[in-house]
Amino acid sequence: MATARKALSATARQLQPRATERVWGCSTLPAPFAALAASDRPTGEIWFDPPPGALLVKHLFAAEKLSVQVHPGDAYAQALGHAGGKDEAWIITNAEPGAAIGLGLRRPLDAEALRNAALDGSIEQEIDWQPVQRGDVICVPAGTIHAIGPGVSLIEMQQPNDITYRLYDYGRGRDLHLEDALAVARREPFRNACPPRPSGPGRTVFSGLAFTLERLEGAQTLHVGGHSRPPLTLAVVAGAGRLDGVAIGAGEVWSIDAPAHLRLDSGADAILAYYPA
C-alpha cells in the first residue's frame, strides 16, 4: 500500500490509515499494514477516517474474542443525540482453521433471560457461532447481537457512528452497557438482511442496510458515482487497478466525490459502498 497520499482533483481522494489499540488485537499485522502496528501493545483496528457524508472503513485483526455486542439503529441513536445508528458489513479477509463469528441467538430469549445470560457468561452458549472463510460478505444490521472470534481478519464498512453496547466481555473489566443493549437488541436468531444479488460478470450487490455494497471481482471496467449519493467509498481488498488513471492497490481506501472511471485488473477484489440516491 502506498504511504504517500494520492489525490484526484475533484474526483477522489485516498484515505490514510491509522492504527488503533485493542485488547483483543494482534502484535503483528500483515502487509500492507505491518509498519503501522505498535511493537508494545496489540493493534486491533486500522481506521480510514471518512470525509463528511461517507462511510467509515476499518480493518480488524482479532487475536482474541471481541466482546458480545450490539449497535443501535438510527431512531434510538438520534434520540440520544447521536447523528445516527450503526449498520455494518464485514468482508472476511483471513480466517484461521476453526475461526467463527457470532450472529444472533440460537433461540429466542426474553429480556430478563438475556440479561441473566450476559451477567453469568452463559451468553457465550446462546450466541449462534458460524464458521467463516476468506471472501465471505456478511451484513450486520443494527440490533443484531454479534461477536467476532479469534483468528479472524476482516474489513468493516459501517455508518460513521461508532456506538457499541457491550453485553459481555469475558471478564476483561471494561464497561458493559446492559440497559442500552437490551433496549435495542433483537433477541432472536439472525436473519440475512441482504442476500447477494448478481449484477453482471464479477459483480454482486448486497442491499438491505442503510447503505449498499457492490463486490467487484476480476477484470472490470466501469463508471462509478452516477447512481448514488456522493461520496462513494472504494476499498481494495486484493489486486490492483486504476481510478481515473491513478494506480490503486490492495489495502487502500478511496473516497469518490464525483463520477469516475474505475478499471480493475484480473485477480482484483474490491468493495464499492454508497448510500442510494
Salt bridges, closest charged atoms under 4 A:
GLU21 OE1 - ARG41 NE 3.28
ASP40 OD1 - ARG41 NH1 3.20
GLU45 OE1 - ARG22 NH2 3.15
ASP49 OD2 - ARG18 NE 2.65
GLU64 OE1 - ARG172 NH2 3.67
GLU88 OE1 - HIS71 NE2 3.42
GLU88 OE1 - LYS86 NZ 3.41
GLU88 OE2 - HIS146 NE2 3.33
GLU112 OE1 - ARG115 NE 3.81
GLU124 OE1 - LYS65 NZ 3.04
GLU126 OE2 - ARG107 NH2 2.69
GLU156 OE2 - LYS58 NZ 3.75
GLU156 OE2 - LYS86 NZ 3.62
ASP162 OD1 - LYS58 NZ 2.68
ASP162 OD1 - LYS86 NZ 3.37
ASP169 OD1 - ARG172 NH1 3.03
ASP169 OD2 - ARG174 NE 2.82
GLU179 OE2 - ARG115 NH1 2.64
GLU188 OE2 - ARG191 NH1 3.00
GLU214 OE1 - ARG203 NH2 2.75
GLU214 OE2 - HIS227 NE2 3.46
GLU217 OE2 - ARG215 NE 3.79
GLU252 OE2 - LYS6 NZ 3.30
ASP257 OD2 - ARG13 NH2 3.12
ASP265 OD1 - ARG263 NH1 2.68
ASP269 OD2 - ARG215 NH2 2.81
